Amino acid sequence: MPIVERMAEPTRVPVPVRFGPFEFSPESGELRKNGTLLKLSGQAIQVLMTLLARPGQIVTREELQQTLWPGASFGDFEHGLNAAVNRLREVLGDSATAPRLIETVPRRGYRFIGTLEARDEAALTVEPEKIPPTRKQDWRMVVMLFLIIVSLSLAIFLWRTRQSSRPIKIVPFTSLPGFEGAPSFSPDGTQIAFVVGIDPDRFSPQIYVKSIGDEKAVQLTEPSAFASSPQWSPSGAMIAYDRWIQNSAREAEHAIFLMTPLGGAKRKLKEVSEMWDGITSWSADSQVLAYADKPVGQRSGVFLIPISGSPVRRITTAPEGMFDGNPAFSPDGSQIAFVRNTDDGGKSVIFVISTSGGEPRRVTSLGRIGRLAWTADGKRIIFPTGYNPESSLNSVSSRGGEPERIQFVSSSAFDPAISAKGDKLAYASPIFDTNIWRVPLEGSLTPTKLVGSTRMDMQANFSPDGSKLAFASNRDGHVAVWICNADGTDPVHFSRGRGATAEWSPDGKYIVFDTDEYGRWTIIVARSDGTREDPLGANGFDRRAPSWSADGKWFYFTSNRSGRWEIWKASYPGNEAVQVTHNGGGYAQESRDGKFVYYQKMRINNANVVDFSLLPEIWRLPRNGGPEELVFSVNERTSSDQTLSTWFWRVVQEGIYFVDNSAQPRPLLKFYSFSTRKVRTIRQLEKMAWGAPGIGVSPDRKSVLITQIDDAGSDLMLVENFH
């Protein structure tokens, strides 16, 4: 029988695609800039590959969800896609507001608008090699290959069987009233120490311990002082915790304490100055604790202290205007991971540093990173990101890279902890239900819930004709702007992305709101019919808390553009910005006659702090410039509790309606009259106002809209067979 040479079919192999200084290889999934490999992986690479495959065409969000996030919830998909696109733009040096490469197509998806080099459809035709004549195979080689394949198949089968027999299981660990958080496993993984704040309306944390599988929780600390952030030593002999006592309105004693797991003898280890997170971490030999502090007159940093109390050694020094926190020893005790809070739009950065010191190594960066937890093998770091109750758990390689969301934890989560064996994960799951209430200005009438869900609904404002409401809600995922009828019916998702603090223009044609969708806080002006959105940002600076001028030609906002938080205003549609205040400002509204600008000031005016706290005072200055003056105090009594939000007020023609959250025994709704320059009480409120800024006032002056917390707390969840 003649020997016949068989010819293989030509194949098409992907080759690099070039656009500008970038070169992307579909085969390896690598992106380079001028030959230098860029750090981009995971879903961001997949999004780029999908967009490059269809240059100039719209790739819808639905297509991306089906391709890259099949089966994910809407919230998980939105979080993942936004994070991937933001990371992709960051690496490409692109802008969402002025795109050169990746364009956002509102309400639809994304489109690659860059110029690709002609590459024959990004493939090369490779000529086939001739296949040598068929020859008789060595039977021993065939048998050997057969045995190898069988062995590998059996190994894979056994591995999959073992994994499937130990599925991940999530069960509640606590269900006490109020807030539970900051879990820490005992070395054998059978018990968890944690913090309980019994009363949601009064912060009074104490430390408890509970065995897994047992409902009884034992209190370890006394209510004479606040106690939080327990950390069980690897030896099991001690628990370190954060303890502080408010001695007066301005002074507090803050220290790291040690106690036995039975709550017996307690010993002060070290007084601290500004240990803002309260978190400590044990070395592997249980002889040293890591903590973060900002000693008086010094920069923030991470410190190491032996259990003897001295000597203390600093191992990190944060740059000016930044602070380090959330230290966590690696399982072998050779490294410490920590979070450095930066001034780049509220983002935080995870670093790892050797316990012997040296330069820290960057791991990853995301918005508002919380407590860190190493996996038992030291290969990954688990951490939460985002604001409660929208926080999520993420995982990143301890060597650095792109973080990935932990998909099996579908609900909001924070404060992760991992057992020493690595088979258990504990975390806190928040419960937070806020609703919008209509409060009649006639004190004899009863307030009624107007807009509600099982999530957050807040910041409601009436349209000028009183027929509609704009409000913020996270009822279908992330916080966004919604619109509904004035009676609360027919709610519709309005903003195309994230958004809050919505205000109607005086003519009702536009809605202005702020968003962190573009990395920095940005103002968006949208047509009230939803047909158009104009992002009005300022490169390198934040713009927050917008409100319209009386004539609708300007919008006011708070910005850190000058190096501190001040009130600015910008024209629309021109977006020409003008600074209004020069001695600090936090939230502004213009009087309805257009003569004055009313505003508040910061407690601490730090341009790097995005979540600012406002003084309980209303100031004003003439719209066209002039001296500022204090108008009145929002609170009737002085309070040391800076968590009491004070920016619940609304300017109307006759004066200012506002909420005094400090009033006792309950908050009060009050009114400041422009004509008499006096404050009068309108009615008592059932609960504190929440969800600032602002309150809504109906055009007929018959009612106000106030957000209140109807249910709040957190439970601890336990993940068994964690891997």
N, C-alpha and C positions, 0 to 999 in steps of 0.2 A: 504494500500500500504506500503510495507516495506521501512524502512529508510536505505539508502545506503550511506556509507562513501566514499567520493571522494578523491583520492590521487592526490596531485599536482606533476608536473614534476620536476625533479631535476634542479636547476639553477646553473650557474657559475658566481661567483662574483669576480671582479678584486681584487688582493691583491698586497701589495707593492713589487716592483722589486728592487733588491739590486745590486749595482756595486761599489766595493771598499768601501769607507766610506759613500757612498750616498745611500739613499733609496727614491724611487719615488712611490707615490700612484696614480695610474690611476683614482681611484674613486674620490679622493678629489682634485687631481691636485696639491698636495703638494710635494716639494722636501726637504729632510732633509739630513744633514751631521752630522754623529755621534749623531743623535737624535735632532739636532738643526734645526729649521725651517729656510730655506733660502728664501730670497726675490726674487721670480721669478714668473712671471704671464704672462697673455696675450698670445701673439703669440710665445714667447720663450718657454713657457710650452707646447704649441701645437706642436712646432717643436720637442721638446724632446720626447713627447709621440709618435709622428710619427716615429722617428728614433728607439726608443726602441721596437716598435712593429715589426721591421724588423732588428734585430741585424745582423751585418755583411753584409747586403745587401745595395746596392746603392738606395737611395731615390732621384729621379731626381728633379731638380728645377721646371720642368713642373708639376710634381705631387704635390709638395708643393704649387705651385701657384694655381692649381685647387682646392686643399683642403682648404688652409688657406687664399688665396687672390683671390677668384673668382671675375672676373670683374674688377680687379685693372689694371691700366695702367702698362706698363713695368717699368717705372721709379718708381712708387709707390711700385710695387712688389719688385724690386731690393733693394730699400731703406728699406722696411720692413723686408725682409728676411735677409739682411746683418746685420741690427740692432739686430734682434732676435738671430741670430747665434753668433754675437759678445758678446751679453749680456749673452747667455747661456755658452759660453766658459769662460767668466769672472767669473761667479758664480762657475763653475766647476773647475776653476784653470787650464784650458786646454790651449793649444797653437795651433795656426793655422799652424805654421811652423814645430812644433814637436808634433803632436797630440797624446794623450793617449786615448781619448774617442771619439771625433768627428773629422772625417777626411774629408777634402775637396777633392772631386774627380773632378779635373779640367774639366771645360766645361760641367759637367754632374750634380753634386749635392753633397750630403753628405752621410756619412756612419758612423754608430755607431760601433766602433772597441773595446770597452771595454768588460770586461768579466762579464756576468750576472750570478747570482746564479741560480741554477736549481730550478724552482718553479712550475713545472707542468703547463707550458705554462702560468705562471703568473695568475692562477686562482685556486680557491678552489671549490670543489663540496660540496654544502650544501644540506644535506638531507632534504627532504620536511616534513613539519608538516602535520599531518592529519587535514583535514578540517572537522570541526564539522558538525553534521547532519544538513541538511537544516531545518530551522524552519520558521514559519510564521512571517514576518516582521511587526513591529509596523507601521500602516498606517500613523500615525502622524509624525513619523520620516521620512518616505518617502516623505511626503508633504513638510516638513521643508527643507530637502536636495534639493528637486526640486526648491523651492523658492530661496534658496541660490545660486544654479547654475544659475538660470535665472537672478538674480540680478547681479552676477559677470559678466555674459556674456553681459548684457546690459551696465554695467559700462565700460568694455573693449571696447565695440563697440563705445560708446560715446567718450571715450578717443582717440581712433584711428581716429574717424571722425574729432574730433577737431584738432588733429595733422595734418591730411592730408589736412585740409582746410587751414592750415598755413604752406605751404612748405617753406623750406629755399630758398631764392632768392638772387643771387649775381649779382650786377649791378655796372658799373663804377661810381665812384664819381667824379674823375677828369680825364682830358685828356689834360692837359697843356703841352707845350713843356718842355723838360728837365726832372728833377727829382722832384717828390713829395713824401713826407714821413712824419713820426712822427705824425700821426693823434691823436687828442684829442677831445672827445665829450663834448659839452655843457651839463650842468646838466639835461636839459629837452630832450636831445637827438635829437634836431632839427638842430644843427649846428656842424661843425667840424673845429677846428683850425689845421693847418698843415704847413709844410715847403715846400717851392718851391725853387729849384736851377735852374734858368732860362737857363743858358748856360752850356751844358754838358761838355764843354772844360774848364770852369772856375768855381771853387767852390765859389758861392756867395749866400748862403741860406738866405731867408727871410720868415717871418711868414705871412700867409694869413688865412682868415676865410671865410667859404662858408656855406650857408644853404642847407640842403638836399632837392633836387628837384629844386634848383635854380642854373643856370650856372654861375652867377656872383660871382667872388672871390674878396674879399677886402684885400688889403695889409695893415698890421698893423705895420710893422717895416720899418725903413729907411735903405737904402743901405750904410750908413756911417759905419756900423758895421755888422758882420755876426750874424744872429739870428737863433736859431734852438731849437728843442725839446720843443714845447709849451705844457703846462699842465694846463687845465682849472680847477679852484677850484670848489669843490662841491657846494659852495654857488653861483657860477656864477659871482662873483664880480671881480675876478682877473684871469689873465693868467700868470703863471710863465714861464720863458724861459731862455735859455742859450745864452749869448752874449759875443762875443770876437772880439778884434781888433788887427791886426798884426801891432805893432808899428815899428818894424824893423825886420831884418832877424833872430834875435835871441830872441826878446822880444815880448810878446803879453799880452794884458790885458784881463783877463777871469773872468766873474762874472755871478751870478744869478740875473736876473732882474724880476720885477713885472710890469704889465701894465693892464689897463682896457680892456675888450673885444672889445672896440671900437678903441683901439690903441692909446688912449690919453696919459695921464701922465704916465711916465715910471720911476721906482725907482730901484736903485741898492740895492740889499739886502745883497749880500755877495760876496767878491772876493774869487776865488778858485785858487788852484795851479795846480793840475793835475786831473781835472774832465773830464776824457777821454771820457765818454759816453754822457755827457751833459744832462743826464736825472734827472728830479726831480719828486717827487710824493707828493700829498697833503694828509693830515690827513682828517678824515671824517668831522671834524668841521671847516675845512679851516683855521686853526690857525697855523699849523706847516708844514714845507716842509722837506722831506727826500732827501738827495743827497749823492753822493759818491765823495771822494776826497783823495788826498795824500799830506797833508801839508808838507812843506819843513822840512826835518829832521825827519819825522814821517812815520809810516806805513799807508798803504791805509786802508780805512774803510768807513762805512756808518755813516752819521751824521744827526742830527735833528736840525732845526733852526726855531724858531717862526717868524712870519711875522714882529715882531718888530725888528728883527735882532740879538737879544741876549737873553739869553745865548745859545751858540751852545753846543750840547751834542753828544758825540761819542757813538754809540751803537754796532759797530763791529770793530774788528781789524784783518786785514788779516795777515796770517803768512808771514814771510820774503820771498820775491820773488814772492808773489801773490798779487792780487788786487781785491777789491770788486767793484761792479757796478750794474747798472740797478735796483735801489731800487723801490719797489712798495708797498704802503700801502694796507692792506686788506680792504674790503668794510666797516667793522665796526671800522677800525682804531686801532685794538688791536695788529696787527702783521705787519711785513714788510718782504716781500720776496726780495731776492737779489741774484746776481750771483757772485760766487767767481771763478776767473780764476786760474787754477792750472797748475802744470808742468807735468801732466801725459799725455803727447802726445797731448797737445792742448785742452784737454777736459775742460769743464766748469761744475760747480756744482751749483744747485739752493739750497739755504738755506732759512729757515723761522725763524725769531727771534721775540720775544715779544718786543713791543715798550718800555717796562720798562727795557729791557736789558736781560742779562743771556746768556746761551749757545745757539748758533744757531742750528736748527734742519735740517738735510740733507733731501732734497726732492727727487732729482734725478740728474743724470749726463749725459751729451751728449756733442758732439763736437760743440764748438762755439755757445753758447746760447746768444740770444739777448734780446730785450726789453720784459718785463714781463707784463701780464695783468690778473687780477683776474676776475673770473666770478662773477656775481652780488650776488650769494648766498655764495661766499667765499669758495666753495668746490673744485674748480679746478683753475689751473693756465695755461694760454695759453702763448706759447712762440715759437719763431722761432729758428731753429738750422741749421747749415751749412753755406756755403759761398754763397753770391749772385754771380750769379743768380741761384744757386742750393738750396737755403734755402727753408725750409718747415715749416708749422705751426704744433705744437704739443700741446697736452693737458696732464696734469698730476694731480693727486689728490694732494691737498694742504697738505694732511697728509703724502704724500710720496708714492712712488710706481714706476711702470714702465710707461714711457710716451707712448702715442698713437698718431699716426699721424692723423690730422684732414683730413679725406678723401674727404670731399666735396670741399676743396680747392685744386684742382688738379695741379694748376700752382705754380711756386715759389712764396714765400710770406715772408714778414718780417714786423716789426713794428706794431704788433697787438694793438688794442684798443677796449674796450668794453663799451657800454653805461651804465649809472647808473641803468637803468631798466633791463639791461641784454639781451635785445631783438635785439641789433644791434652789429655787429662786423665790424670794419674797419681794413684794412691792406694795405700795399704797395706791388704792384706787379711789379717786375723789367722787363725792356726791355733791352736786352743786346745781340747784334749781332756783333760778331767779325769774320773776315775772313782773309784768308791767301792770300797775294798779291805777285806776281812775279814782282820784281823791276829790270829792266835791268841796268847793270852797265854803259852802254852807255847812257849818260844823255839825248840824243835826242829822245830816244824811250820811249813809254808810258807804265807805270805799268798796269798790268792786274790782275783781280781777278782770282786766281788759284783754291782755295778750299773754298767753301762757303756753308752756310746753314742759317737758321733763328736762330741758336743757336751759341755756342762758337766753333770756330775752330782756333787752335793756335799751336805754337811750332813745326813748320815743319822743317824736316831735310831730305836731300837727302841720298839715299843709296850710297855706294862708287862708283858704276857704273853709277849712275845718272838715273836709270830706275824707281825707286820707291821713295815714300815719306812716312815717318812716322810722324804722327801728333797727337795732343790731341784734343778731341771733346766731347761735351755732347749732341750730336744730337739725341741720343736715350735714354737719361736718365742722368746718372752720367758721369763725365769726365773719359774717357778711351783712350787707345792708338788705333789709326786706321792706316791702310796702304792703299795707293792708287797708281795709276800710276803717273809718273812724270808730266803728263799733267792734273792731278786732277781727272781723271776718275776712275771708279770702286772702290770706297771706301769700305773697309772691316773692321769690328770690329775685332781688333787683341788681345788685352789683355783680360784675363779671368775675371777680375774684374776691379776696378778703376785703373787708371794709367795716368801718364803725364811725360813730360820731357824725351822723348824717343830719344836715340842716337844709331846709327848703329855702330857695330864693324868694324874695318878697313877691315876685310875680308868679311863683309856682312853676316856672318853666324848667328850673334846674335844681339838682340836689348836689351839695358839696359834702365830701366825706374824706376821711384819711385811711390809709392802708399801708401795711408793711410788705405788700406783694412784691415790691421792687428792691428789696434789701434795706433801703432807707425808708423812713416814714415819708409818705408822699401824699399830696392833696390831689383828689380827683373831682372834677366837675362833670356831672353827667346830666343829660336831658332827662327830665322826669318821666318821659315816655319810654326810656330805656334804649333809645336808638343810637346814642353816642356817649362815649366816655373820653375825657381829656385828662391824662395824667399831667400834673403840673408840679414837677419836682424841682429840686435844686441840687446839682451834683455835689456830693460830699457832705450834705447837710440834711437835717430832718425837718419836716413840716408836719405839725400835728394840730388837732383840736380846732377845726375851722368853724367860722360863723360868718354870715353875710352882713354887709353894711346895710343901712336902712334904705338906700337907693338901689341896692342890688348891683352896683358897679364894681365893688371891691369885696374881697373876702379876707377876714382876719385869720391869723394862725400863729402858733407858737413855734419858734425855730431856734436852733443853736448855732446859727450861721455866724454870729458875731463872737463866738467863743463862750457864750453863756446864753441861757434861755431868755428870750425877749419876745415881745409881741411885734409882729410884722403884719403888713397887709399887702395884697397883690391885686392888680386890676384883672378883670376878666372881660374879654378873652386875651388881653395883652400879656398877662402874667408878669407885669413890671412890679417888682417888690420894693417896698418902702418900710424902713424900720420905724416903729411907733414908740416903743418904750426904750429907755436907756439905763434904767436902774433895776432891771429884772421884771419879768412878767411870765404868767403861766397859762391863762385862759381868758379870752376877751369876748365881749359883746358890745355892740354899739347901741346907744340910745335911739329910740324910734324917731326922734326929731333930728338925728344925725349930728348933735352938738358935742357929745362926749363919748369916750371909749371907757368902758368899765372892765376891770380885770383883777386878777389875783397875782400874788408873788410866790416864789419858791421858798420852801423851808431851807433847802441847801441848793444854791444855784450852781450845779455841776453839769456842764454841757455833755459829759460822757454818760450821765445817768438818764436813760430814756424814760423810765417809769418814775416821773417826778411826783413829789408830794407838795401840796400847796398850803400856804398859810391861810388861816380862817379869817381873812380880811378882804374886803372889796375896796379897790382903789379906782380912781378915775383921772383922766386928763382930757383937755379939749381935743377934739378930733383933728384940728389943724395945728396942734402943738401948743405947749404951755406947761406950767408947773403941774405936777401930780399932787393929788391929795387923798388922804384916807377917808373913805365914806362911812363905813361901819364895819363892825366885827360880826362874822357869821355865827360864832359860838358865844353863848351867854356865859359860859364858865370856862376857865382854863383847864385844859386836859393834857396830861403827859402822853396819852395814847395817840401816837401819830398815825395809827391805822384808821382813825376816824376821818373819812373823806369829807371834804368841805366844799367841793365845787359843784353843788347842786343848787343852781340859781338860774333865773330867767328874767331878762329885762323886758318890760312891757311899757306901754305909753305912760302909765301912771306911776310906775316904780319898779321894784324888783321883788319877785317871789323867791324864797330860798328855804332850805331845810337846815335846821340846827340839830346835827346828830349828837351833840354833846349834852343836850338838855336831859334833865332827870325828872321823873323816873323814865320818861320816854322822849324820843325825838319830837321836835315841834316844827310845823309849817308856819313860816312867818312872812311878813310883807314890810318892805321899806318904802315909804312914800316920798316921792320927789318933792312934793309940795310942802309937807310938814317936816321932812328930814328926820322922821321918827320911825321906829320899828314897832309893829304890833303883832301879836300872836293870832294866827287864824284858827289852828286846831292842833290837837295832839295826834301823832302817828302811832300806829301799832308797832312798827319795826323801823330800824334804821334804813335810810336811803342808801342805795348801792348802784354801781354801774355808771359812774360819772364819765363825762361831764354833763351838766345841764339837767333841767327838768322841762317837761312840756306843759304849756299853758294853752287852754282852748281859746280860740278867737273870741268867744262870747264871755270869757272870764268866769265860767261856771265851774271849771274843774282843772286840776293839774294832773300830769302823768308822772308817777314816781316808780322807780324800780326798787324792789325789795327782795331779800333772800328768804325764800319760803322753805328751803331745805338745804342743809349744808353739812358736810362731814367727810370722812374718808374711812374706808375699811382696808385691812391688810389682806392680800391675796397670797396664796402659796402655790407655786408651780412645782409639781412633783415630776420626777424623771426628766429634769431639765438637762438639755444637752445642746 
